[in-house]
Structure formats: structure tokens, C-alpha cells
Amino acid sequence: MTSISEPDGLRRALEQRAVEEGFVALGIADPRAMRPAGDRLRHFIDSGRHGEMGWLADRVDWRADPRALWPEVRSVIMLQASYAPDRDPLEGLRETGQGLVSAYAARRDYHDVVKGALKRLGQWLVHRAGGEIKVFTDTAPVMEKPLAALAGIGWQGKHTNLVSRTHGSWTFLGAIYTTLDLAPDTPATDHCGTCSRCLDICPTAAFPAPYQLDARRCIAYLTVEHRGQIPAEFRTAIGNRVFGCDDCLAVCPWNRFARAVRAGRLAEREDLSRAPLGALLALDDAAFRTRFAGTPVKRLGRDRFIRNVLVAAGNSGDTNLAPAVERLLSDPSPLVRGMAVWALYRLDPDRADACRRKFHAVENDPGVRTEWAGQSPA
């Protein structure tokens, strides 16, 4: 058994246990050093770039300073788990008849996997070294990426995501707040250099400057967080992405060091990452829940997911999808009906004009009427 009577012994034992729980990196941050990140968050919110994500503005003080969330915290242990895909996600953009799900979501829900591992690791730490803990992964008012940078396990790249020299951009983060006073690691240094690939590839120009994101233009935000119709100016750029976007992550040169995760609790499911658009358009609520059970996609809900699939169908150019799209003009959800209008006009304008005379006159939802009105009548 590894001795933990000395600080170095505890650190080595903690790292060994973290590996056993599936983590690829561990670092320790000083919670008192978060002020610059908190200032950046406040600027981001004050500028309105968080869009509809009101939860980011809620309890902003807790996000900006771990001690505001839990005054007793003395150290933050940051953990990193890899989900590196075994093929380039950008290849899926050429398969326009397939609905492309972001690499992080085409697998078991990381909230469940990572949080379970954090709890086991935290309980082990309390048993061995005492103190109290709280564990977090993404759902609490915690700024995981700045804390991970302070803990030395990566830096926030120009796309604002964490980048690791060993594991690239494909990582999940978890935090263990502890009352133990542990020696912090040296914060990571930036290794982006002059590279701007992540900024240049963005289909919707969501980066107003390096290290700045306007979420309102981000495809990941539009397809996951945004609750209304996808703004018309972004629909074509979304292509066949039906949940999230990997472009800025996929082009990062540091990914060449990442080892693909092909087994274990975070292994990718190819049946989820890409599926025929026709099959996705046919999903009712029950079928949607069954197909995406235990994955991040399920939390989106069937209606918003079908909204995204309709955007992909409209971009596909596949007129064989027109009948399936037409059926969704009668869907109970106005969100679905409205996007079906746009998709049908993209695929088969004559068919859409014929439907216009049938549906537009009886449509009571203002949003759907706006979609009809935005198309050229026959």
C-alpha cells in the first residue's frame, strides 16, 4: 500500500486511484486564484454573449469564486477524462444523409460516468486523509475550465475550450472541492501560438476574437441550448449537425497526441453518432427516449431534436425525405411544424406550395405562420 503519511505520498496515491477510476490527468488548483476568470465571465454575461443560458448569470459569484459556493474549500482537485474519437468527426459532414451527433454525446452521459467516478475518488480521499468534499461535473455553478488551467492540466485555447498537450481537446472535466489544504500545481501555460485553425473553421463566425466566444452564434448552443426556432441566418451553416458541433475541437493540432477511447464506460456508439435522417425524422417521443436513453441527447427532448433533424433534412438536398418532412407539418409541436415548413421548401418547393394552401390557413401558432410567411407563395 502506498504511504500517505507525507504529502507526496498522498499525491501519488491519489493519482493512482484516479487512474483506476478512468481519469487521464489530475491537478490541484488554489481556489483563491480565480479572480481573473471571474472577471472574464462577468464581461461575457454583461455583453449578452451567453444568449438564453440564464443559468450562467445565476449565482455568478459562486462561479467566479469557489469560496463563495463553499466557504470551507481550501483546495480544488481537477480531474480529466478522455473521450477521444477514433476517427475525424469532420468526415461525417460529408455524409449529408446522416444526422451527425457531437462526439461527446454519442456515448453514455458523461454527467453520470464522471460524477460516479468523482464520488468514489472523493470517498476514498476522505477515508484516507480526512476532511470534507463536494464533487461537481458541469451541472453546478463551477468554472471547470479555468480551474483546470489553474491546476495545470491544460489551458483554455483560442476556442475557449480546454486543451491538453497529452489529450488534445477531447476531455471531460470534474472537480472535487475539499477542505484539505493541498499543495497547488503550477498553472498551465498557453501553447496555441500563432495557430488559428479553430477560429477559421467555425461555420457561423462565433468567435469575435481569439479566446472569446459569442454563444448566440455557436452551433453547439443553437442545437442544444437554444429553445426556439433556429435563426434563419444559421440554418444552412448547420449542415447535418443534429446535436452539437465538433469543428473547432477537431482541427486542434494537439489532438494528434490523443489516444482514441474504444472501450469502457465512455466508448463511442456509432449507432448514435450518425444515423439516417429518414429514421430520425420518424421518431416520436417514446422512440426518441428509447434510442437516446442514458445519453446527453435525451436531455434535449424530442421536439428540439426533431427541429434540428429538419434543418439537416433541408440541407441534405435529398428529395426522398420530402414525404417524411411533410408529415411533420401536422406534428403536435409548433417548433417541429415551423421547421418542417422551411425544410420542405428547401427540398420540394412545389410540394411545399401545395401544402401551404392546406396548412397555412388553419395554422394558429404565430411562429409557424411566420415560417410560412417567410417563404415565397406559389
RODO-2510 file (C-alpha; in nm, 4 decimals, decimal comma):
residues 378
     n   res          X          Y          Z
     1     m     0,0000     0,0000     0,0000
     2     t     0,1246     0,3482    -0,0867
     3     s     0,2088     0,5511     0,2215
     4     i     0,0064     0,8695     0,2682
     5     s     0,1775     0,9859     0,5839
     6     e     0,3573     1,2536     0,3804
     7     p     0,2042     1,4986     0,1265
     8     d     0,3951     1,3409    -0,1645
     9     g     0,2661     1,0003    -0,0668
    10     l    -0,0916     1,1239    -0,0625
    11     r    -0,0494     1,2857    -0,4038
    12     r     0,0912     0,9679    -0,5598
    13     a    -0,1823     0,7556    -0,4048
    14     l    -0,4473     0,9997    -0,5248
    15     e    -0,3131     0,9954    -0,8800
    16     q    -0,3001     0,6164    -0,8832
    17     r    -0,6583     0,5927    -0,7602
    18     a    -0,7700     0,8494    -1,0218
    19     v    -0,6249     0,6353    -1,2997
    20     e    -0,8102     0,3337    -1,1625
    21     e    -1,1324     0,5343    -1,1867
    22     g    -1,0686     0,6118    -1,5541
    23     f    -0,9211     0,9612    -1,5333
    24     v    -0,6248     1,0539    -1,7515
    25     a    -0,4960     1,3560    -1,5600
    26     l    -0,5169     1,5172    -1,2167
    27     g    -0,4147     1,8588    -1,0913
    28     i    -0,4742     2,0760    -0,7865
    29     a    -0,5867     2,4392    -0,8011
    30     d    -0,5821     2,7153    -0,5431
    31     p    -0,9436     2,8438    -0,5250
    32     r    -0,8183     3,1885    -0,4259
    33     a    -0,6673     3,2416    -0,7727
    34     m    -0,9946     3,2551    -0,9696
    35     r    -1,0497     3,6306    -0,9867
    36     p    -0,9299     3,6875    -1,3485
    37     a    -1,1589     3,4096    -1,4734
    38     g    -1,4481     3,5572    -1,2780
    39     d    -1,3903     3,8973    -1,4386
    40     r    -1,3977     3,7358    -1,7848
    41     l    -1,7234     3,5593    -1,7017
    42     r    -1,8888     3,8824    -1,5919
    43     h    -1,7802     4,0545    -1,9138
    44     f    -1,9175     3,7624    -2,1174
    45     i    -2,2551     3,7894    -1,9446
    46     d    -2,2682     4,1700    -1,9479
    47     s    -2,2149     4,1625    -2,3260
    48     g    -2,5095     3,9237    -2,3685
    49     r    -2,2989     3,6577    -2,5376
    50     h    -2,4443     3,3856    -2,3159
    51     g    -2,7757     3,4058    -2,5052
    52     e    -3,0585     3,2149    -2,3361
    53     m    -2,8272     3,0422    -2,0877
    54     g    -2,9623     3,2297    -1,7890
    55     w    -2,8157     2,9688    -1,5576
    56     l    -2,4721     3,1155    -1,6358
    57     a    -2,5794     3,4510    -1,4984
    58     d    -2,7486     3,2960    -1,1971
    59     r    -2,5184     3,2912    -0,8944
    60     v    -2,2337     3,4325    -1,0968
    61     d    -2,0451     3,4996    -0,7726
    62     w    -2,0443     3,1251    -0,6977
    63     r    -1,8909     3,0556    -1,0378
    64     a    -1,6342     3,3318    -1,0051
    65     d    -1,5056     3,2199    -0,6639
    66     p    -1,5248     2,8620    -0,5314
    67     r    -1,5187     3,0034    -0,1778
    68     a    -1,8498     3,1807    -0,2428
    69     l    -2,0055     2,8457    -0,3291
    70     w    -1,8449     2,6704    -0,0319
    71     p    -1,6538     2,8889     0,2159
    72     e    -1,4757     2,5889     0,3669
    73     v    -1,2995     2,4859     0,0454
    74     r    -0,9192     2,5005     0,0639
    75     s    -0,8197     2,3078    -0,2495
    76     v    -0,9815     2,2044    -0,5765
    77     i    -0,8766     1,8718    -0,7275
    78     m    -0,9400     1,8777    -1,1026
    79     l    -0,9788     1,5544    -1,2974
    80     q    -0,9739     1,4929    -1,6705
    81     a    -1,1359     1,2024    -1,8598
    82     s    -1,0780     1,1437    -2,2307
    83     y    -1,3429     1,0750    -2,4928
    84     a    -1,1151     1,0992    -2,7960
    85     p    -1,2964     0,9613    -3,1047
    86     d    -1,1263     0,7029    -3,3243
    87     r    -1,1972     0,8945    -3,6459
    88     d    -1,2168     1,2574    -3,7506
    89     p    -1,5674     1,3898    -3,6748
    90     l    -1,5350     1,6267    -3,9700
    91     e    -1,5636     1,3288    -4,2038
    92     g    -1,9283     1,2972    -4,1028
    93     l    -2,0086     1,6380    -4,2501
    94     r    -1,9749     1,4893    -4,5973
    95     e    -2,2412     1,2260    -4,5205
    96     t    -2,5296     1,4679    -4,5721
    97     g    -2,7947     1,1969    -4,5439
    98     q    -2,6793     1,1151    -4,1896
    99     g    -2,7577     1,3113    -3,8745
   100     l    -2,4290     1,3953    -3,7012
   101     v    -2,4171     1,3912    -3,3207
   102     s    -2,1229     1,5564    -3,1452
   103     a    -1,8562     1,3126    -3,0298
   104     y    -1,9107     1,3871    -2,6604
   105     a    -2,2804     1,2956    -2,6807
   106     a    -2,2624     0,9739    -2,8842
   107     r    -2,1903     0,7694    -2,5726
   108     r    -2,3093     0,7265    -2,2158
   109     d    -2,3935     1,0522    -2,0445
   110     y    -2,0676     1,1872    -1,9073
   111     h    -2,2520     1,3501    -1,6183
   112     d    -2,3316     1,0043    -1,4831
   113     v    -1,9979     0,8412    -1,5659
   114     v    -1,7694     1,1211    -1,4467
   115     k    -1,9708     1,2103    -1,1383
   116     g    -1,9820     0,8481    -1,0269
   117     a    -1,6045     0,8255    -1,0573
   118     l    -1,5618     1,1562    -0,8729
   119     k    -1,7748     1,0360    -0,5845
   120     r    -1,5773     0,7143    -0,5484
   121     l    -1,2464     0,9009    -0,5651
   122     g    -1,3672     1,1629    -0,3179
   123     q    -1,4883     0,9000    -0,0720
   124     w    -1,1525     0,7267    -0,0964
   125     l    -0,9788     1,0568    -0,0208
   126     v    -1,1920     1,1251     0,2867
   127     h    -1,1341     0,7725     0,4121
   128     r    -0,7574     0,8019     0,3719
   129     a    -0,6871     1,1647     0,4569
   130     g    -0,9965     1,3073     0,6263
   131     g    -1,1604     1,6400     0,5514
   132     e    -1,4860     1,7052     0,3700
   133     i    -1,5591     1,7099    -0,0040
   134     k    -1,8078     1,8218    -0,2666
   135     v    -1,7941     1,6878    -0,6228
   136     f    -1,9068     1,8621    -0,9416
   137     t    -1,9176     1,7955    -1,3132
   138     d    -2,0767     2,0554    -1,5389
   139     t    -2,4173     2,0908    -1,3718
   140     a    -2,3185     2,3118    -1,0761
   141     p    -2,2073     2,6793    -1,0692
   142     v    -1,8420     2,5848    -1,1139
   143     m    -1,5985     2,7123    -1,3785
   144     e    -1,4271     2,3842    -1,4591
   145     k    -1,2104     2,5049    -1,7467
   146     p    -1,0391     2,7941    -1,5634
   147     l    -0,9917     2,5710    -1,2605
   148     a    -0,8352     2,3015    -1,4796
   149     a    -0,5969     2,5609    -1,6231
   150     l    -0,5038     2,6727    -1,2706
   151     a    -0,4474     2,3061    -1,1823
   152     g    -0,2003     2,2716    -1,4694
   153     i    -0,3776     2,0010    -1,6701
   154     g    -0,4417     2,2195    -1,9734
   155     w    -0,5046     2,5712    -2,0982
   156     q    -0,8065     2,7414    -2,2484
   157     g    -0,7393     2,7631    -2,6190
   158     k    -0,8488     3,0296    -2,8621
   159     h    -1,1788     2,8406    -2,8965
   160     t    -1,2214     2,8821    -2,5161
   161     n    -1,2201     2,5044    -2,4583
   162     l    -0,9534     2,3279    -2,2571
   163     v    -0,6547     2,1918    -2,4495
   164     s    -0,4112     1,9335    -2,3160
   165     r    -0,0679     1,8669    -2,4631
   166     t    -0,1285     1,4978    -2,3977
   167     h    -0,5010     1,4511    -2,4639
   168     g    -0,5900     1,7329    -2,7009
   169     s    -0,9359     1,8873    -2,6844
   170     w    -1,1368     1,5692    -2,6271
   171     t    -1,1771     1,5689    -2,2491
   172     f    -1,4434     1,5883    -1,9804
   173     l    -1,3686     1,7690    -1,6549
   174     g    -1,4667     1,7048    -1,2961
   175     a    -1,3915     1,8860    -0,9721
   176     i    -1,3517     1,7747    -0,6133
   177     y    -1,3728     2,0619    -0,3660
   178     t    -1,2006     1,9663    -0,0409
   179     t    -1,1300     2,1182     0,2975
   180     l    -0,7828     1,9618     0,2858
   181     d    -0,5024     2,2090     0,2312
   182     l    -0,3181     2,0515    -0,0624
   183     a    -0,0215     2,1947    -0,2487
   184     p    -0,1447     2,3540    -0,5746
   185     d     0,0120     2,2773    -0,9100
   186     t     0,1676     2,5348    -1,1382
   187     p    -0,0950     2,6806    -1,3733
   188     a    -0,0703     2,5703    -1,7347
   189     t     0,0850     2,7935    -1,9978
   190     d    -0,0743     2,8687    -2,3350
   191     h     0,0621     2,6681    -2,6288
   192     c    -0,1700     2,7884    -2,9060
   193     g     0,0996     3,0081    -3,0575
   194     t     0,0000     3,1657    -3,3898
   195     c    -0,2411     2,8841    -3,4789
   196     s    -0,5954     2,9999    -3,5613
   197     r    -0,7461     2,6832    -3,7091
   198     c    -1,0259     2,6658    -3,4526
   199     l    -1,1267     3,0243    -3,5251
   200     d    -1,1043     2,9939    -3,9012
   201     i    -1,3152     2,6782    -3,9365
   202     c    -1,6195     2,7991    -3,7393
   203     p    -1,9134     2,7878    -3,9846
   204     t    -2,1028     3,0689    -3,8111
   205     a    -1,8152     3,3010    -3,7112
   206     a    -1,8898     3,2513    -3,3410
   207     f    -1,5504     3,3837    -3,2254
   208     p    -1,5387     3,7659    -3,2296
   209     a    -1,1728     3,7440    -3,1238
   210     p    -0,9282     3,4783    -3,0040
   211     y    -1,0270     3,3415    -2,6625
   212     q    -1,3760     3,4931    -2,6962
   213     l    -1,6992     3,3136    -2,7850
   214     d    -2,0379     3,4548    -2,8781
   215     a    -2,2576     3,1600    -2,7850
   216     r    -2,5516     3,3066    -2,9749
   217     r    -2,3726     3,2189    -3,2999
   218     c    -2,2337     2,8810    -3,1896
   219     i    -2,3872     2,5689    -3,3470
   220     a    -2,3434     2,3752    -3,0232
   221     y    -2,5509     2,6409    -2,8462
   222     l    -2,8084     2,6703    -3,1239
   223     t    -2,8753     2,2961    -3,1451
   224     v    -2,8603     2,2196    -2,7714
   225     e    -2,9293     2,5238    -2,5538
   226     h    -3,1488     2,7385    -2,7798
   227     r    -3,5182     2,6656    -2,7251
   228     g    -3,6830     2,8436    -3,0166
   229     q    -3,6537     2,8089    -3,3921
   230     i    -3,3005     2,8115    -3,5283
   231     p    -3,2450     3,1641    -3,6674
   232     a    -3,2676     3,1564    -4,0461
   233     e    -2,9195     3,3037    -4,0918
   234     f    -2,7577     2,9957    -3,9335
   235     r    -2,9634     2,7101    -4,0767
   236     t    -2,7576     2,6419    -4,3880
   237     a    -2,4313     2,6567    -4,1924
   238     i    -2,5550     2,3882    -3,9534
   239     g    -2,5371     2,1298    -4,2326
   240     n    -2,6184     1,7825    -4,0997
   241     r    -2,5299     1,8504    -3,7352
   242     v    -2,8285     1,7431    -3,5251
   243     f    -2,6704     1,7763    -3,1801
   244     g    -2,3673     1,9919    -3,1116
   245     c    -2,0647     2,0747    -3,3225
   246     d    -1,7056     1,9467    -3,3113
   247     d    -1,5386     2,1628    -3,5755
   248     c    -1,3252     2,3881    -3,3561
   249     l    -1,2164     2,0913    -3,1442
   250     a    -1,1465     1,8577    -3,4347
   251     v    -0,8921     2,0830    -3,6077
   252     c    -0,6759     2,1423    -3,2991
   253     p    -0,3208     2,0183    -3,3774
   254     w    -0,2773     1,8949    -3,0202
   255     n    -0,5321     1,6198    -3,0890
   256     r    -0,2634     1,4206    -3,2665
   257     f    -0,1422     1,3107    -2,9221
   258     a    -0,4849     1,1942    -2,8033
   259     r    -0,5444     0,8192    -2,7846
   260     a    -0,8859     0,7072    -2,9100
   261     v    -1,1241     0,5703    -2,6468
   262     r    -1,2546     0,2444    -2,7941
   263     a    -1,3716     0,0638    -2,4816
   264     g    -1,5012     0,1317    -2,1342
   265     r    -1,7759     0,3483    -1,9944
   266     l    -1,7029     0,6370    -2,2323
   267     a    -1,6692     0,4374    -2,5556
   268     e    -1,8442     0,5905    -2,8555
   269     r    -2,1570     0,4290    -3,0013
   270     e    -2,1519     0,4576    -3,3788
   271     d    -2,5275     0,3948    -3,3988
   272     l    -2,5704     0,7238    -3,2127
   273     s    -2,3016     0,9340    -3,3777
   274     r    -2,4519     0,9007    -3,7264
   275     a    -2,7956     0,7776    -3,8299
   276     p    -3,0083     0,8128    -4,1460
   277     l    -3,2117     1,1323    -4,1394
   278     g    -3,5217     0,9443    -4,2513
   279     a    -3,5067     0,7219    -3,9445
   280     l    -3,4569     1,0206    -3,7150
   281     l    -3,7477     1,2138    -3,8672
   282     a    -3,9780     0,9235    -3,7805
   283     l    -3,9039     0,9338    -3,4064
   284     d    -4,1978     1,0035    -3,1790
   285     d    -4,1391     1,0877    -2,8134
   286     a    -4,1266     0,7279    -2,6931
   287     a    -3,8910     0,6170    -2,9706
   288     f    -3,6674     0,9187    -2,9103
   289     r    -3,6408     0,8398    -2,5406
   290     t    -3,5625     0,4762    -2,6096
   291     r    -3,2981     0,5494    -2,8729
   292     f    -3,1111     0,8070    -2,6677
   293     a    -3,1642     0,6704    -2,3177
   294     g    -2,8623     0,7278    -2,0945
   295     t    -2,7003     0,9801    -2,3324
   296     p    -2,6769     1,3605    -2,3259
   297     v    -2,9087     1,3782    -2,6283
   298     k    -3,2094     1,2623    -2,4276
   299     r    -3,1991     1,5769    -2,2145
   300     l    -3,2655     1,7857    -2,5263
   301     g    -3,6162     1,6443    -2,5676
   302     r    -3,7760     1,5026    -2,8805
   303     d    -3,9196     1,8282    -3,0193
   304     r    -3,5952     2,0259    -3,0223
   305     f    -3,4095     1,7256    -3,1574
   306     i    -3,6540     1,6856    -3,4483
   307     r    -3,6231     2,0606    -3,5096
   308     n    -3,2501     2,0027    -3,5609
   309     v    -3,3088     1,6977    -3,7810
   310     l    -3,5400     1,9028    -4,0014
   311     v    -3,2660     2,1610    -4,0509
   312     a    -3,0322     1,8796    -4,1566
   313     a    -3,3000     1,7367    -4,3873
   314     g    -3,3487     2,0753    -4,5503
   315     n    -2,9756     2,0989    -4,6075
   316     s    -2,9432     1,7447    -4,7429
   317     g    -3,0871     1,8054    -5,0892
   318     d    -3,2489     1,4606    -5,0690
   319     t    -3,5993     1,4953    -5,2130
   320     n    -3,6797     1,1439    -5,0912
   321     l    -3,7109     1,2961    -4,7444
   322     a    -3,9915     1,5306    -4,8540
   323     p    -4,2804     1,2956    -4,7579
   324     a    -4,1417     1,2472    -4,4076
   325     v    -4,0955     1,6223    -4,3719
   326     e    -4,4488     1,6870    -4,4987
   327     r    -4,5943     1,4569    -4,2335
   328     l    -4,4316     1,6721    -3,9679
   329     l    -4,6344     1,9738    -4,0823
   330     s    -4,9106     1,8181    -3,8685
   331     d    -4,6864     1,7458    -3,5675
   332     p    -4,8271     1,8472    -3,2263
   333     s    -4,5210     2,0661    -3,1619
   334     p    -4,5211     2,4121    -3,3241
   335     l    -4,1420     2,4031    -3,3028
   336     v    -4,1423     2,0981    -3,5300
   337     r    -4,4160     2,2279    -3,7616
   338     g    -4,2353     2,5550    -3,8184
   339     m    -3,9047     2,3950    -3,9107
   340     a    -4,0863     2,1442    -4,1318
   341     v    -4,2123     2,4383    -4,3384
   342     w    -3,8585     2,5583    -4,4023
   343     a    -3,7219     2,2108    -4,4727
   344     l    -3,9988     2,1238    -4,7187
   345     y    -3,9460     2,4443    -4,9148
   346     r    -3,5772     2,3597    -4,9359
   347     l    -3,6427     2,0069    -5,0624
   348     d    -3,9503     2,0453    -5,2822
   349     p    -4,0878     2,3986    -5,3324
   350     d    -4,3834     2,2823    -5,5438
   351     r    -4,4894     2,0308    -5,2811
   352     a    -4,4477     2,2963    -5,0123
   353     d    -4,6648     2,5429    -5,2032
   354     a    -4,9391     2,2821    -5,2319
   355     c    -4,9168     2,2246    -4,8571
   356     r    -4,9208     2,5956    -4,7918
   357     r    -5,2764     2,6269    -4,9160
   358     k    -5,3790     2,3377    -4,6904
   359     f    -5,1962     2,4272    -4,3688
   360     h    -5,1307     2,7997    -4,3628
   361     a    -5,4961     2,8977    -4,3474
   362     v    -5,5587     2,6954    -4,0304
   363     e    -5,2265     2,7488    -3,8513
   364     n    -5,2789     2,9361    -3,5248
   365     d    -4,9235     2,9457    -3,3893
   366     p    -4,7568     3,2817    -3,4678
   367     g    -4,4151     3,1226    -3,5023
   368     v    -4,5315     2,8727    -3,7620
   369     r    -4,7250     3,1407    -3,9514
   370     t    -4,4020     3,3398    -3,9624
   371     e    -4,2253     3,0451    -4,1238
   372     w    -4,4969     3,0161    -4,3871
   373     a    -4,4904     3,3907    -4,4455
   374     g    -4,1149     3,3819    -4,4932
   375     q    -4,1465     3,1590    -4,7999
   376     s    -4,2451     3,2677    -5,1494
   377     p    -4,6067     3,1689    -5,2239
   378     a    -4,6950     2,9723    -5,5344
***
